[in-house]
Amino acid sequence: MAGDTIKGRTVFITGAASGIGFEVALAFAREGAAIVATDVVQAGLDNLRPEVEKLGVAFRDALLDVSDEAAFEALASQLAEEGQLPDIVVNNAGIGYMNPFLDTTPEQWRRTLDINVLGVAWGSRVFVRLWQERGIAGHLVNIASAASVTPMPNMAAYAASKYAVEGFCEVLQMELADTPISVSCVHPGIINTAIVTHDERSDLPREQVERLQRNYREKGAHPSVVANDIVNGVKHRKPNIFTGPGTGLPPILKRLLSRKAFRRVLIKAARDTGYL
């Protein structure tokens, strides 16, 4: 039902050491939810702990590589055995490489798909199965991107991965339509996070990368905007959550314009922002 309460629930978050995941943990904690935060970077989780605990809710962290299916299964089983099975799961962990398609290596493709797609699949599968076994009305939140609506050049692997997440969520929503389990697909727009500041993930000219980074700093929303929209989306069981700059008009234009005309709009935006 609309207006579901968050207080007293347990939220499991991947990629919680920084960016959107960090803010998602804080946003749910402010609503009274216990937090289970995971990442591959312990330092970020250590920074998150006192921020959550001072809000008066329980906090637990764990190192987790979301591309490791066995590790995901083991952690979820441990939480269930210890009575800490979450009923809200946010599959947030993700990476992106900025390179022309022909310069994107097979290793970069595999890593992007392993984390952005299979990581979401493993997290969804293990918790949906546990919820169904126990009759829990859980809520699955999978992070896609505005890139699944408005993809940008030089991000082929990332865009492909986010299109996959969106399609995956559509399938889950159909398969779980007659169950008490909810699925939300999140589409963040221009968000000022570290995903565009990792220079080692781009072979583009330095000047171009700096222009793109500047655009994200100046026009991007703080990750807390996404986090607050996710909390509201879970409360109202929204199937799709569009959040941040760049997610209002483009979906409308995509429906109204021809494919060729819409592509011209994207190319102009790419040149204005630094993707081209």
N, C-alpha and C positions, 0 to 999 in steps of 0.2 A: 504494500500500500504506500501511497505518497506520504512523506513526512516521517519515514522510519527514523528511529532514534539511533544514535551512535554510542551513547554512554553505556559502558559495561561490555562492549563488544571487543574483540581482539582483531587487530589488523596486521597482516603480514605484508611486508614491502621488500621488493628486490631493488637493488641499486640505490639504497637508502643513505649512502655515505655522503652524497652531495646532490646539488641541483634539485630537480623536481622530487626525487625520492625523499631527500632530507626534509623538504617542506611538507610533503604529504604526511610524513610521520608526525611533524609538529601540528599540522592542521587536525588530524584525527585525535591526537593527544589532547588538544584543547577542547575537543568535544567529549572527552572522558573515556576514550578507547585505550586499551592496553596495546602496546606496540611490540611487534617482533620485526626487527630491522636486520636486513641481510645485505651483504656487499662482498666484494673481493678486497676492499681496502679497510683494514681495521681502524686506522687512524680516524677516518671520517665517522665511523660508528662510535668511536670513543668520544668524538666531539658532540655527537647527537645525544648520547646517553644523558648528560646532565641537563640538557635543554628539555628533554622529555620528562625526566624524573621530577624536575621542579614544577611541572604541571600536575603532579600528584597521581600519575598513573604508572602502571608497571611497564618495565622496559626489559626486553631481552634482545641480544644481538647474536649473530652467527655469521661466520664467513661462508659464502656460497657462490660458486661459479654456476650460473644458471644454465650454462651449456652442458653441464655434467648431470645427466638424467639420474644416475644412481645417487649422487649427492643430494639432489632435490628430493628423491624418494625417501632417503634415509632421514633427512631433516624433518620432513613432514610427518613421517611415522613416529619419530621421537617426540614431536610436539603433541601428536595425538595420544601417545602412551602416557605423557606427563600431564594430560588434561589441559593443554594450552593450544588446542587446535583452533586456528583462526577461523572466523566466519566472514571476514572480508580479506580478499587477497588482491594486492596491487602488483601486477607484473610490469615493472617499470624499467628494469635494467636494459640499457641499449647503448650502442656505439654507432659512429658514423665516420666514413672516410670521404674526403673531398678530392676526387681525381676524375679525369676524363675516363670514360668507359674502358678504352683500350689500355689505359695505364693502371687500371684497378687490377691488382694481382689476384690469382686464384685463392691465395691465403687470405686476402682481405675479404673476398666474397664469402669464403667459408666461415670466417670469424663473424662477419656481420650477420649472416643467416643463422649461425649457431646461437648467437646471443639474442638477436632481435626477434627471430621467428621461433626457433626450437626452444629457446629459454621460456618464451611465453607458452608454448605448447606443453612443455613438461610441467610448468607451474599450474597451468589450467587443469591438466589431466589428473595430477595427483590429488589436488584439493577437491575437484568436482567428484572424483571417485569416493573420497573420504566423506564428503558431505552427503552423497547419495546413500552410502552405507549406513550413516547415522541419522538420516532424516533431517539434516541441517539446512535451513534456508540461507545458504551462503550467497555472497555477492562477489563476483569476479570482475576486476577492473584491469583491462589490458590497454597498454599505452601504444597507440599507433602514432599518427602524426598528420599535420596538414599536408605533408608530402604525399599522402595517399589520395589527396584531392588536387593539390597544386604542386607536383613534383618539380624540382629544380635541376638544371644541368649539372654535371660533374658530381652527382650524388646517385649514380645508378644503383649501386648495391643497397644503399640506405632506402631509396624510394621503393625498390622492389620488396624489401623486407617489410616496409610499412603498409604497402598494398596487401601483402600477405596477411599481416595481422588484422587488417580491416576485414578481409574476406573470411578469415578464421573466426572472427567474432560474429559475423553474420551467420555462419554455419552453427556455431554454438547457441546463438539466440534461438535459432529454429529448433535445434535438437532438444533444448532445455525449456521450450515454450510451455510445456505442460507440467513443469516441475516448479518448486518454490525457489529455485536458484536463479539469480539475476546475473546478467552479463552487460557490462558497459565498455564501449570502445571509446578511448579518449584521443582527441585530435588536437594536440598543442600546435599553436602557430609560431610566431616569432618570439621565442623565449630566451632570455639572457642566461644561458647555462654554458658549461664548459665544453659542450659537444662541438662547438665551432672554434674553440681556442686551443685544441690539441694540434700543434704544428706538425707533429710526427705523423699525423693522419692525413696529410695533404702534401702533394707535390706541385700544387699550383704556385704561380709566382707570388713572392712574399707581399708585394703591393696589393695584389688581388685579395689575398687572405686577410690582410689588415683592413681593407675596405669592407669586407664582409663582417669581420669582427666588430668594426666600428658601427656598422648598421645595427647589429644585434644589441650592442651596448646602448645605442641612442634610441632605438625604436622597439626593442624587445621588452616584453613584460617580465617582471620578477617571477621566479618559479612558484612563489606563494600564490600567485593568481591561479595557476593551474591546480595547485593543491586545494585551494578553497572551492574551486569549481568541481573538483572530484568529490569532495565531501558532500557538496550540495547534490551532485548527481547521484551519489549513493543513497542519500536520504530520500530522493524522489525516484529512484530506480530508473534513471534515464539510460536508454540503450546507447545513445551517442552523446558525447560531451565535446563540443567545440569550444576551445578556450584560447585566449590570447589574441594579439593582433594578427591579421591576415586570415582569420577563419570566418569572417562575416560575409563579405561580398563574393569572394571567389567561388564558393560552392553554388551560389545563385548564378553567377556568370557561366559556370561550367554547364549548367542546365539550359541556359538561354542561348548561348553562342554556339556556332558551329565549332567542330573540333579544331579546324584550321584557325579560326578567329581566336579561340581561347588559347591556342598555342602561341599566337602572336602576343597575347597579353602576358603569358608566362615568360616569354623570351625578353620582353621589355622589362619586366620585374626583375629577371635574373641579371640583366645588365645594370639596372639601377642599384641593386643591392650588393653585387660582387660575385654572384655565382657564375657569371660570364665576364 
